[in-house]
């Protein structure tokens, strides 16, 4: 897994996760918190 460096990229990534979390929660219900999205990505990268 590649570690992203730089404050600008990190803040952009957080914004993307927040918006995605809100959109998925509105469309599908609970289970799409930012923490869960990070876990899903980590799982995907590992397997």
C-alpha positions as CSV (number, residue, x, y, z in Angstrom):
1,X,0.0,0.0,0.0
2,X,1.4,3.4,-1.0
3,X,1.5,6.1,1.7
4,X,0.3,9.4,0.5
5,X,2.4,12.4,1.6
6,X,1.5,16.1,1.6
7,X,-1.0,18.1,3.6
8,X,-2.9,19.1,0.4
9,X,-3.5,15.6,-0.8
10,X,-4.4,14.4,2.7
11,X,-7.0,17.1,3.2
12,X,-8.4,16.4,-0.3
13,X,-8.7,12.7,0.6
14,X,-10.5,13.5,3.8
15,X,-13.0,15.7,1.9
16,X,-13.6,12.9,-0.7
17,X,-14.2,10.4,2.1
18,X,-16.6,12.7,3.9
19,X,-18.6,13.3,0.8
20,X,-18.6,9.6,-0.2
21,X,-19.6,8.6,3.3
22,X,-22.6,10.9,3.2
23,X,-23.7,9.9,-0.2
24,X,-23.5,6.1,0.5
25,X,-25.3,6.5,3.8
26,X,-28.1,8.5,2.2
27,X,-28.5,6.0,-0.5
28,X,-27.9,2.7,1.3
29,X,-28.3,3.4,5.1
30,X,-25.9,2.8,7.9
31,X,-22.5,1.2,7.6
32,X,-20.6,3.7,5.5
33,X,-18.8,5.8,8.0
34,X,-15.4,7.3,7.2
35,X,-13.8,4.7,9.4
36,X,-15.6,1.8,7.7
37,X,-14.7,3.2,4.3
38,X,-11.0,3.2,5.3
39,X,-11.4,-0.4,6.5
40,X,-13.0,-1.4,3.2
41,X,-10.2,0.1,1.3
42,X,-7.6,-1.5,3.4
43,X,-9.3,-4.9,3.0
44,X,-9.5,-4.4,-0.8
45,X,-5.8,-3.5,-1.0
46,X,-4.8,-6.5,1.1
47,X,-6.9,-9.1,-0.8
